[in-house]
Amino acid sequence: MKKLYLLLLSLVVLMIALTGCGKDKDSAKDNSEPITLRYSTMQNKDHISYQVALNIKQAVEEKTEGRVLIDIYPANQLGDWSQVYDELMMGSIDMAHSSVPETYDARTAVGYFPYLSSSYDQLAEIFAEGTTLDNMMKEIQAKNGIEFCGFFVEGIAGIGTTKEVSNPNTLDSKNTVIRTAAMDCYILPCEYMGFDTTSIASSDTFAALQTGVVEGLAGSTPAGAYLNYRDIIDYYYVYQMSPEVTQIMISEKTLAKLSPEDQKTIVDICRQECANSVNYAKEEDEKYLKLMEDNGIKIVRFSDEEIEMFAEAVRTNVWPNLAKTYGEDFINELLKLYK
């Protein structure tokens, strides 16, 4: 009886061992199969960021010889920017081209800082790889388990309105109520430049413009103004106030699934698209300013001297007040860029 028991026990152990071997073979087979990454973008298919996503998809799939595939989800299909960021941290979303919430570090709002630059060339220098801001963002994102691939310049925002504003060339009252995001880096400079502000939800902005609750909106690039508000605004003031600078990011949990070679390939491809973004932005801004003009919207431009006057006034008088939100050390670092 004892011998029979030992024989049966041996058979059970052998079966478990064989099952384990089978699983190992299956796992090895699974690891050799392509991995498909979910890539989230905020904008719809008409926006330059979608074309950039297609560029990244094509380059990654070609250079990894099909080991890494990418599925693109435009127009916030996987959730808004806050949700997407949280899922990047968890690894349930693999890649994103998105704005970044201030929840974990207020300095992530640097991409929207008022008059951080007053020209596209200056933007290219400030956000280039290896700069102070680039290195800062790498550190911030790494703490959250995210690989920061670079800043992506989408354009420079002006102000669209349903009516002609008062005193557009000065800092005096504009007698115009505009919608801004609920962030000090939007609210304070707009108020300093003479606008009255309110921070209603972005999704309610079009209806608010229709009903007259607000008479304009800030923080919208020419592309954003045309694609979303061309049927309601009558004026677009090219103040070049706020850069629209998003980020391309990859979950570190996703990268850990890839070979070192494929990790480098995908990060390098994303960084190159970020490096090209200023050229895209300049072309896109001019393209959509022309489209707005063709649509009957009056485009109000300002001289280089006027833009520099606005920029200097905001940096001198508004930035110190932003230190309460973003930290005095951070503001001082930004001010060094102009000394």
C-alpha positions in Angstrom: 0.0 0.0 0.0 2.8 2.3 0.9 4.6 1.5 -2.4 1.4 2.3 -4.3 1.0 5.6 -2.6 4.6 6.6 -3.4 4.1 5.6 -7.0 1.0 7.7 -7.3 2.8 10.6 -5.6 5.7 10.3 -8.1 3.2 10.4 -11.0 1.6 13.6 -9.7 5.0 15.3 -9.3 5.9 14.2 -12.9 2.7 15.6 -14.3 3.2 18.9 -12.5 6.7 19.2 -13.9 5.6 18.4 -17.4 2.8 21.0 -17.1 5.4 23.6 -16.0 7.6 22.8 -18.9 4.7 23.3 -21.2 3.9 26.6 -19.7 7.5 27.7 -20.1 7.4 26.8 -23.8 4.1 28.8 -24.1 5.7 31.8 -22.3 8.7 31.7 -24.6 6.3 31.6 -27.5 4.3 34.5 -26.1 7.5 36.6 -25.6 8.4 36.1 -29.3 5.1 37.6 -30.4 4.7 41.3 -31.3 3.7 43.6 -28.5 1.0 46.2 -29.3 1.1 49.5 -27.5 -1.9 51.8 -26.8 -1.0 55.4 -27.8 -3.4 58.2 -26.6 -3.6 61.6 -28.1 -5.8 64.6 -27.0 -6.6 65.9 -30.4 -8.7 64.7 -33.3 -7.5 63.4 -36.7 -7.3 66.9 -38.2 -4.7 68.0 -35.7 -0.9 67.8 -36.4 -0.5 65.6 -33.3 -2.4 62.8 -35.0 -0.1 63.0 -38.0 2.9 62.9 -35.6 1.4 59.8 -34.0 1.2 58.1 -37.4 4.8 59.1 -38.1 5.8 57.5 -34.8 3.8 54.3 -35.4 5.3 53.8 -38.9 8.9 54.4 -37.8 8.6 52.2 -34.7 7.0 49.3 -36.5 9.6 49.5 -39.3 12.7 49.9 -37.1 11.6 47.2 -34.7 10.8 44.9 -37.6 7.3 44.4 -36.4 8.3 43.5 -32.8 6.5 46.6 -31.5 3.1 47.7 -33.0 1.1 50.8 -32.1 -2.6 51.4 -32.0 -3.5 55.1 -31.9 -6.5 56.4 -29.9 -7.1 60.1 -30.9 -9.4 62.7 -29.3 -9.2 61.5 -25.7 -10.8 58.2 -26.5 -9.0 56.6 -23.6 -9.9 59.4 -21.1 -9.0 63.0 -20.4 -5.4 64.1 -19.7 -5.6 63.4 -16.0 -6.9 59.9 -16.4 -4.5 59.1 -19.2 -1.6 60.3 -17.0 -2.6 58.1 -14.1 -2.9 55.1 -16.4 0.5 55.8 -17.8 1.8 55.5 -14.3 0.1 52.2 -13.9 1.1 50.9 -17.3 -2.5 50.4 -18.5 -1.9 53.0 -21.2 1.5 52.6 -22.9 2.2 56.0 -24.6 0.6 59.4 -24.7 0.9 62.7 -26.4 -0.8 64.9 -23.9 -0.9 67.8 -21.5 0.2 66.9 -18.0 -1.9 67.6 -14.9 -0.4 69.6 -12.1 -1.5 67.1 -9.5 1.9 65.6 -8.8 4.1 68.6 -9.5 2.9 72.1 -10.4 6.1 72.7 -12.6 4.6 70.4 -15.3 2.6 73.5 -16.3 5.7 75.1 -17.7 4.5 74.4 -21.2 1.8 77.0 -20.7 3.7 79.7 -19.0 2.7 83.2 -20.2 5.3 84.7 -22.5 7.8 82.0 -21.7 8.9 83.0 -25.2 7.9 85.6 -27.7 9.1 83.8 -30.8 9.2 80.3 -32.2 13.1 80.3 -32.4 13.2 81.1 -28.7 10.8 78.2 -27.9 13.0 75.8 -29.8 16.0 76.9 -27.6 14.1 76.7 -24.3 12.6 73.3 -24.8 15.4 71.6 -26.6 16.9 68.3 -25.4 19.5 68.7 -22.7 18.2 72.1 -21.5 17.3 73.1 -18.0 13.6 72.5 -18.6 14.2 69.2 -20.4 16.3 67.8 -17.6 13.8 69.1 -15.0 10.9 67.3 -16.7 12.8 64.1 -17.0 13.4 64.0 -13.3 9.7 64.9 -12.5 8.3 62.2 -14.8 10.8 59.5 -13.7 9.5 59.9 -10.1 6.1 58.9 -11.5 7.3 55.9 -13.5 7.1 57.7 -16.8 9.7 58.1 -19.5 9.7 61.8 -20.7 10.5 61.8 -24.4 10.3 65.5 -24.9 8.3 68.7 -25.2 6.1 69.0 -28.2 5.4 72.6 -29.3 1.9 72.7 -30.8 1.7 76.5 -31.3 1.4 79.8 -29.5 -2.0 80.8 -28.2 -3.8 84.1 -28.7 -7.3 85.2 -27.7 -10.4 84.6 -29.8 -13.5 86.9 -29.2 -17.0 87.4 -30.4 -16.6 91.2 -30.4 -13.9 93.8 -30.9 -12.0 94.4 -27.7 -11.1 97.8 -26.3 -7.4 98.9 -26.1 -5.9 95.8 -27.7 -2.4 97.3 -28.0 -2.1 98.3 -24.3 -2.5 96.9 -20.8 -5.6 98.9 -20.2 -9.1 97.4 -19.7 -10.4 95.4 -22.6 -14.0 95.5 -21.5 -14.2 91.8 -22.5 -15.0 88.7 -20.4 -13.0 85.7 -21.6 -12.8 82.1 -20.5 -9.5 80.7 -19.3 -8.4 77.4 -17.9 -8.6 77.3 -14.1 -4.8 77.8 -13.8 -3.0 80.8 -12.5 -0.6 80.7 -15.5 -3.6 81.6 -17.6 -5.8 83.7 -15.3 -3.2 86.1 -13.9 -1.6 87.3 -17.2 -5.0 87.7 -18.9 -6.2 89.9 -16.0 -3.0 91.8 -16.0 -3.5 92.6 -19.7 -6.9 94.0 -19.0 -9.3 91.1 -19.6 -12.0 90.0 -17.1 -11.8 86.2 -16.7 -13.9 83.2 -15.7 -13.0 79.6 -15.6 -15.9 77.6 -16.9 -15.4 74.0 -18.1 -13.8 73.7 -21.5 -16.7 71.6 -22.7 -19.1 74.5 -21.9 -17.1 77.2 -23.7 -18.9 77.1 -27.1 -22.3 77.4 -25.5 -21.1 80.2 -23.2 -19.8 82.1 -26.3 -23.2 81.5 -28.0 -25.2 82.8 -25.0 -22.9 85.7 -24.2 -21.8 84.4 -20.8 -18.3 84.9 -22.1 -17.1 87.0 -25.0 -13.9 85.2 -25.8 -11.5 82.6 -24.8 -7.7 82.4 -24.0 -5.2 79.6 -24.4 -6.3 78.5 -27.9 -3.8 78.2 -30.7 -4.9 79.2 -34.2 -5.5 75.5 -34.9 -7.6 75.1 -31.8 -9.5 78.3 -32.5 -10.3 77.3 -36.1 -11.1 73.6 -35.5 -13.4 74.3 -32.5 -14.6 77.9 -32.6 -14.6 79.2 -36.1 -18.4 79.3 -36.2 -18.7 81.5 -33.2 -15.7 83.9 -32.9 -15.3 87.0 -35.0 -11.9 88.2 -33.9 -8.6 86.5 -33.1 -5.9 88.5 -31.4 -2.4 87.1 -32.0 -1.0 88.0 -28.6 1.4 85.0 -28.7 0.8 84.9 -25.0 0.8 81.2 -24.0 2.8 78.5 -25.7 0.9 75.3 -26.2 3.5 72.7 -25.3 2.4 69.2 -24.7 4.6 66.1 -23.9 5.2 62.7 -25.5 5.5 60.1 -22.7 5.9 56.3 -22.3 5.1 54.2 -19.3 8.3 52.8 -17.8 6.3 49.6 -17.1 5.8 49.3 -20.9 9.4 49.9 -21.7 10.4 47.2 -19.2 8.6 44.7 -21.5 10.9 45.6 -24.5 14.4 44.8 -25.3 17.0 47.5 -24.6 17.4 48.0 -28.3 13.7 48.5 -28.9 13.5 50.8 -25.9 16.1 53.1 -27.4 14.5 52.9 -30.8 11.1 54.1 -29.6 12.4 56.8 -27.3 14.7 58.2 -30.0 11.9 58.3 -32.6 9.6 60.2 -30.2 12.4 62.6 -29.3 13.0 63.4 -33.0 9.4 64.2 -33.5 9.6 66.6 -30.5 12.7 68.2 -32.0 10.8 68.8 -35.2 7.7 70.2 -33.5 8.6 73.9 -33.6 8.7 73.8 -37.4 5.4 72.1 -37.4 3.9 74.7 -35.0 5.0 77.7 -37.0 3.5 76.2 -40.2 0.3 75.1 -38.5 -0.2 78.5 -36.8 0.1 80.4 -40.1 -2.0 77.8 -41.9 -4.9 78.2 -39.4 -4.6 82.0 -39.2 -5.2 82.0 -42.9 -8.1 79.6 -42.7 -9.7 81.8 -40.0 -9.3 84.8 -42.2 -10.8 83.0 -45.1 -13.7 82.1 -42.8 -14.4 85.8 -42.1 -12.6 86.1 -38.8 -10.6 89.3 -38.4 -7.0 88.5 -37.5 -5.4 91.2 -35.3 -1.6 91.1 -35.3 0.9 93.0 -33.2 4.4 94.3 -34.0 7.5 92.6 -32.6 7.9 95.6 -30.4 4.4 95.3 -29.0 4.8 91.6 -28.3 8.0 92.2 -26.5 6.4 95.0 -24.5 3.6 92.5 -23.4 6.2 89.8 -22.7 8.4 92.0 -20.6 5.5 93.4 -18.6 4.1 89.9 -17.8 7.5 88.5 -16.8 8.2 91.4 -14.6 4.8 91.8 -12.9 3.0 88.5 -13.2 5.7 85.8 -12.9 6.5 86.8 -9.3 2.9 86.3 -8.3 3.0 82.8 -9.9 5.7 81.9 -7.3 3.0 81.2 -4.8 1.8 78.3 -7.0 5.0 77.1 -8.7 7.7 77.9 -6.2 10.1 80.8 -6.0 13.1 78.7 -7.0 11.3 77.6 -10.2 10.4 81.1 -11.2 13.9 82.3 -10.6 15.2 79.5 -12.9 12.8 80.7 -15.6 13.9 84.3 -15.2 17.5 83.3 -15.7 16.6 82.3 -19.3 16.2 86.0 -20.0 19.3 87.4 -18.3 
